[in-house]
Amino acid sequence: MAGTPAKGLTFKDVWAMFQETDKKFKETDKQIQETAREVKETAREVRKTSQEIRKLSKNMGGMNRSLGELIETLMAGRLWEKFPAYNFNRIFQRIKLLDKNKIPLTEIDILLSDDDWAMAVEVKREPDKEDVEHHLKRMELMREYTIREISGKKLLGAIAGGVVSPEVRACAQKSGLFVHELNGEQVSLLESPEGFVPLEG
């Protein structure tokens, strides 16, 4: 008959079993609640860490920009002196190049010019080969969407950096770009290889 305790089990035995089961349920529930609390605490710590990482990244980004601006300023100060073969007497920084609809296409970090020549200089803390390729494309845009200080002049290009690796230096010079490196507070025009021919845009 349903509901009849198993043979050999007394009511006391069954009641003890129920109590033990209830005890285990309560322990399990307590463990679940404790786990949930730990999960919430972990989530809170993760959110806090994520906020700190974002804050640190923002600060690092600002520091990188500040360092880049410092290098650019140091480069611009006496850069024109490094080219005695040209008569650069005007220097500009951060010139935006616009298309026919006045939409910005690119920005020229430093532009040197005289009556016959102009030189576009790309400044990076530590330039890589992609920066070289990007600058070459920038020079093409400068010819297509020219500005007053470039119009009618021969266009030269240069890569400048706080640190320039031998690989990047070779890549830039092979493409006909001059290469500058910051040495303390001085700007050094790195010696061009034999047979170097400046790219004239």
Summary of the structure (lengths in Angstrom):
residues: 201
radius of gyration: 34.5
end to end distance: 101.9
largest distance: 113.4
contacts: 541
relative contact order: 0.10
helix: 48%
strand: 22%
